[in-house]
Amino acid sequence: MALSVALSHFGGPVALFNSRYAVQCFYIISGYLIAMILAEKYSGQYRLFYTNRAARIYVPYWFALLLTVTVCWAGNRGTVVELLQLWSNFDIVTCCYVISTNVLIFGQDWGLFLGWSADEQLYWTSKFYESKVAVWRFQAIPQAWTVSVELWFYLLAPLILRSNTATLVVLACCTFMMQIFANVAGLDRDPWNYRFFPFELTWFILGALAYRFGNWGIVKNALDRSPMLLPLILFIGAVALLLGWGRLSWIGALSWRASAINQPIGLFLLTALALPALFRFSSRNRWDRRVGDLSYPIYILHYTVIWVLGTWNLWPSLGYWRHVGLTLALSVLVAVAIEAPLDRWRQRRVAQLIDVPRR
């Protein structure tokens, strides 16, 4: 899914999967993951949860931010250069917004509901693409707006996920109905269709419900009795579904699009239903976890690669495959040199909490 987003920005002839749906499916996966670790790993330990998640998100992000600013400044290219050219025209509110969102990530998604002009400074707009200056261009890592959406969910997750299943179902239905009412009122285009957190909360909760579904007696027994076969079948099926989506008409027929919100509900439901088995598969296959470790670096670094290759035009004969290769190489470097030691430190913190008796 991270590669699908990167490929869409590279502009090459190959697209693994619709990048918008990839983002929304990842919201579902994130909801499942956070529900799982809050229940099984950080039970009641919310301070540890927040600090460990912050380390997981911010350390690689700050590395990518430093690298991006350096590359853009050296090559005189990218949103950083545009930002510096406009800086003298910013008022104090705009300056604070730009600095805080680039450093802390929070609020980057708001930039998709803002416009900017020298006269009005920041102003609200329902169509950011018609703004005089699009505020998302004030971000050094513009795709990180999805990370901001994730962070809002992380903040709310300990509060929301302590609710019983019936409450979660009601909340998911309410946020889903909010999308329908907004679409009927005319808010049926970008950024409202997948960038507005209150609406996307539906998919996070769907992922959390998938986790509870996987722990349901009948489902859990079925997964326990087939520790590899069923997860393997669903893993292969999920990969085939993603690669075939939009290419094979019979798969597209499964989409069950909700016309009121123009969302492929069938795809999202299939994603959620497959997650319990897919997580079982991943937990038993080290190579799958290693591949998964590349997803965040791929996501936050691929725009940096675009600006590097756009400035210095390295390996032009390789076409857009050079973007893919350099992104993967940088992602492996970040995963090995930054994320792996960071993850060991995070796991030690959890282990210390478990080993030391509470007083």
Order of alpha helices (4+ residues) and beta strands (2+ residues): alpha-alpha-alpha-alpha-alpha-beta-beta-beta-alpha-alpha-alpha-alpha-alpha-alpha-beta-beta-alpha-alpha-alpha-alpha-alpha
